[in-house]
Amino acid sequence: MHVVVASHQQLPAKGYGGPQRVVVALVRGLAALGHRITLLAPPGSRVTEAKLVEVPARKFGDPAELARYVPDDAELLHTHFALKHGPAALPFIQTFHHNLKPGSPLHPNTVFLSRDHARRHGSEVFVYNGLDPAEYFFRRFPKRAEQFDLFLGKLHSAKGYHWAVEAAKHTGHRLVLAGGWRPSFTGAIKYVGEVDGRKKAALLARARCLWNPAQWDEPFGLVTIEALLSGTPVLGTHRGALPELITAEVGALCDTMDAMIAAAQTIHTRSPQACRALAERQFTHLVMAQEYVRMYRCLLDTGKLPPGRPTAAA
């Protein structure tokens, strides 16, 4: 199949860039499955598994303008930004990576990132994000109680980083904060700034656990599967997609900071092998690509997108 993937953001991402990293992972997954990929992206982009067609940033919002960059033999266009409608002569789907205000209109060919994400937007169509396991260091041996805890993401109240900070102050357990805003912390809390690549992978693999105490409805929660691919268990909340990603074997879901502090006492007893196995079974770039191919074929055959396939945890 010849699929055109379109990203209005430069690829690969500079810095963390969650949606961009998912797009790159999808392209690589589709290519590994034997499909031909043309990538429409801003100038300066580079993904070796796809034929790149550079598109000026101002052209992405207009379906008619965007269609001029689509090869004649393409079978389907898959955008990773919202359009009011697709090009007239080509089947089209779009993946939505964010939350919309209730009642906001979206094209019926929209794919969401989790069952919760889809339901909150009045849909049943979703595909879970996936990443390449080869980009992460897998720590096979058990975690130790004295290893540091990790918070990785924006240091914003919606992400719940203050729960991790308060827990560290309360227990004296070491915490590493990795994010894009520089606060001032002392004692058991260490701030390392925004990290990516090998440094991020090393932190994830060395951590006793990842704190992801989301205070908002995460469409997905990419850092969760990054931790699991590293063999590191996750502390999360019952918000958004997290209950679909985290089982009792690989982490804990809590509704209060006190409950999470209590769960943190034994979080390191989870098996690294169980964490990695769950991520490899459900959240790799190849699994994601296979699910999107199912979406593509159903759209081409019936004109409609099929419901997503929830995890057992969901």
C-alpha positions in Angstrom: 0.0 0.0 0.0 1.2 3.5 -0.8 0.3 5.7 2.2 0.9 9.5 2.4 1.6 10.6 6.0 1.4 14.3 6.6 2.9 16.2 9.6 2.7 20.0 10.0 5.6 19.8 12.5 9.2 19.3 11.5 10.5 15.7 11.8 12.2 14.3 13.8 11.3 16.4 16.8 13.7 18.8 18.4 13.4 18.1 22.2 10.7 15.8 23.5 8.0 16.3 20.8 5.5 13.5 21.6 3.3 13.7 18.5 6.3 14.1 16.2 7.9 11.0 17.7 4.7 9.0 17.2 4.6 10.0 13.5 8.2 8.9 13.0 7.5 5.6 14.8 4.4 5.1 12.6 6.4 5.7 9.4 9.1 3.2 10.5 6.5 0.7 11.5 4.6 0.9 8.2 7.9 0.6 6.2 8.9 -2.4 8.3 5.5 -4.0 7.3 6.4 -3.5 3.6 4.3 -0.5 2.8 5.5 2.5 0.7 5.4 5.8 2.5 5.5 9.4 1.2 6.0 11.9 4.0 4.6 15.4 3.7 6.4 17.6 6.2 7.9 21.1 6.6 11.4 21.9 5.1 14.3 20.4 7.1 12.5 17.2 8.0 14.2 13.9 7.5 12.9 10.3 8.0 14.9 7.8 6.1 12.1 5.2 5.8 9.9 7.5 3.7 10.2 9.6 0.6 10.1 13.2 1.8 8.1 15.9 0.1 8.7 19.3 1.7 5.6 21.4 2.1 5.6 25.0 3.3 4.0 25.4 6.7 1.2 27.7 5.4 0.0 25.0 3.0 -1.0 22.4 5.6 -4.3 24.0 6.6 -5.8 24.0 3.1 -6.8 20.5 1.8 -6.7 21.7 -1.9 -3.2 23.1 -1.5 -2.0 20.0 0.4 -3.4 17.8 -2.4 -1.0 19.3 -4.9 1.9 17.6 -3.0 0.3 14.1 -2.9 1.7 11.6 -5.5 -0.8 10.5 -8.1 -0.5 6.8 -7.2 -1.1 7.3 -3.5 -3.9 5.2 -2.0 -4.6 7.1 1.2 -3.7 10.3 3.0 -3.1 10.2 6.8 -2.7 13.5 8.5 -1.6 14.2 12.1 -3.4 17.5 12.4 -7.0 18.4 12.0 -8.6 19.3 8.6 -12.2 20.2 8.0 -12.2 17.8 5.1 -9.8 15.8 3.1 -8.7 16.2 -0.5 -11.6 15.5 -2.9 -10.1 12.6 -4.8 -8.3 10.6 -2.1 -9.4 8.6 0.9 -8.4 10.4 4.1 -8.0 9.9 7.8 -6.6 12.1 10.5 -5.1 11.3 13.9 -6.0 13.8 16.7 -3.3 14.1 19.4 -4.9 16.6 21.8 -8.2 17.3 23.6 -11.0 19.4 22.2 -13.5 21.4 24.0 -16.9 19.5 24.4 -19.0 19.9 21.3 -16.2 20.9 18.9 -16.8 19.4 15.5 -14.4 16.9 14.0 -14.3 15.0 10.7 -15.8 11.5 11.0 -12.6 10.0 9.7 -10.8 11.0 12.9 -8.7 8.5 14.9 -8.1 9.1 18.6 -5.3 7.7 20.9 -7.2 5.6 23.4 -10.7 4.4 24.2 -11.1 7.1 26.8 -9.9 9.8 24.3 -12.3 8.6 21.7 -15.3 8.3 24.1 -14.8 11.8 25.4 -15.1 13.0 21.8 -18.2 10.9 20.9 -16.3 8.2 19.0 -15.2 4.6 19.2 -12.3 4.9 16.8 -8.8 4.8 18.3 -5.3 3.4 17.8 -2.9 3.3 20.8 0.5 5.0 20.3 3.6 2.9 19.9 7.3 3.4 20.0 10.4 1.4 18.8 11.7 -0.7 21.7 15.2 -0.5 20.3 15.3 3.2 21.4 15.2 2.2 25.1 17.6 0.5 27.5 15.9 -2.5 29.1 17.0 -3.1 32.7 16.4 -6.8 33.3 17.4 -7.0 36.9 15.0 -6.1 39.8 14.7 -2.5 40.9 16.2 -1.6 44.3 14.4 0.4 47.0 17.1 3.0 47.1 17.1 3.9 43.4 15.8 7.3 42.5 12.2 8.0 41.4 11.7 9.9 38.1 9.2 12.5 36.9 9.6 13.1 33.1 7.5 15.7 31.4 6.2 19.3 31.6 6.5 20.7 35.1 2.8 21.8 35.0 0.2 21.3 37.7 -2.0 19.3 35.2 0.8 16.8 34.9 0.8 16.4 38.7 4.5 16.8 39.2 3.8 18.5 42.6 2.6 15.1 43.9 6.1 13.6 43.2 7.7 16.6 44.8 5.6 16.5 48.0 6.2 12.7 48.2 10.0 13.3 48.1 9.8 16.0 50.7 7.6 13.7 52.9 9.7 10.5 52.6 13.2 11.9 51.8 13.4 9.5 48.9 15.5 10.7 46.0 13.5 12.2 43.0 14.8 13.3 39.6 12.7 15.9 37.8 13.2 16.1 34.0 11.2 18.8 32.3 11.3 22.1 30.4 11.0 24.6 33.2 13.6 25.3 35.8 12.3 25.4 39.4 14.4 25.6 42.5 14.7 22.5 44.6 17.0 21.2 47.3 17.5 18.1 49.4 16.4 14.8 47.9 15.1 16.5 44.7 17.3 16.9 41.7 16.3 18.9 38.6 18.1 17.9 35.3 16.2 20.0 32.7 14.6 18.7 29.5 16.2 15.5 28.4 15.9 13.3 25.2 17.6 10.6 23.4 20.1 8.4 25.2 20.1 10.6 28.4 16.3 10.2 28.7 16.6 6.4 28.0 19.3 6.0 30.7 17.2 7.9 33.3 14.1 5.8 32.5 16.1 2.5 32.8 17.9 3.5 36.0 14.8 4.8 37.9 13.1 2.8 40.6 9.7 4.0 39.1 8.2 6.7 37.0 5.7 9.1 38.6 2.8 10.0 36.2 0.2 11.5 38.6 -1.9 13.1 35.8 -4.4 15.7 37.0 -6.0 15.9 33.6 -7.4 13.5 31.0 -4.4 12.3 29.1 -5.2 11.4 25.5 -2.6 8.7 25.8 0.5 9.3 28.1 3.5 8.5 26.0 6.0 8.6 28.9 4.2 5.7 30.4 5.1 3.2 27.7 8.6 4.7 27.5 9.0 3.6 31.1 7.5 0.2 30.6 9.8 -0.4 27.6 12.7 0.3 30.0 11.5 -2.2 32.5 10.4 0.5 34.9 7.0 0.4 36.7 4.7 3.4 36.7 2.6 5.3 39.4 -0.4 6.9 37.7 -3.9 8.1 38.3 -7.3 7.0 37.0 -7.4 9.9 34.6 -7.6 9.8 30.8 -6.0 6.8 29.1 -3.7 5.7 32.0 -6.1 2.9 33.2 -5.8 1.4 29.7 -2.0 1.4 29.9 -1.2 0.5 33.5 -2.1 -2.9 35.1 -1.3 -4.1 38.6 1.6 -6.1 37.3 3.4 -3.1 36.0 2.4 -0.2 38.3 -0.3 1.3 40.5 -3.3 3.7 39.9 -4.1 6.0 42.8 -6.7 8.8 43.4 -4.9 10.7 46.1 -1.3 11.8 46.9 -1.4 9.8 50.1 -2.4 6.7 48.3 0.4 7.2 45.8 3.0 7.7 48.5 1.8 4.4 50.1 1.9 2.6 46.7 5.4 3.9 46.1 6.7 1.9 49.0 6.5 -1.3 47.1 6.4 -0.1 43.4 9.9 -1.4 42.8 8.8 -5.0 43.4 7.2 -5.2 40.0 9.0 -7.4 37.5 11.0 -5.5 34.8 10.3 -8.4 32.4 6.5 -7.9 33.0 6.8 -4.2 32.2 8.7 -4.8 29.0 6.5 -7.7 27.9 3.3 -5.6 28.3 4.8 -2.7 26.3 6.1 -5.1 23.5 2.7 -6.8 23.3 0.6 -3.7 23.0 2.6 -0.5 22.5 5.3 -0.9 19.9 5.7 0.9 16.6 4.8 -2.3 14.7 1.6 -3.0 16.7 0.6 0.7 16.1 1.3 0.3 12.4 -0.7 -2.9 12.1 -3.7 -1.2 13.7 -3.5 1.7 11.4 -3.3 -0.6 8.4 -6.5 -2.2 9.7 -8.0 1.3 9.7 -6.7 2.0 6.2 -8.1 -1.2 4.7 -11.5 -0.9 6.4 -11.8 2.7 5.1 -10.9 1.7 1.6 -13.2 -1.3 1.6 -16.3 0.2 3.4 -15.8 4.0 3.5 -15.8 3.9 7.3 -13.3 3.4 10.1 -13.7 0.5 12.5 -13.9 0.7 16.3 -10.5 0.6 18.2 -9.3 -2.5 20.0 -9.0 -1.8 23.7 -6.4 -3.4 25.9 -7.4 -6.0 28.5 -6.9 -3.4 31.2 -9.5 -1.2 29.5 
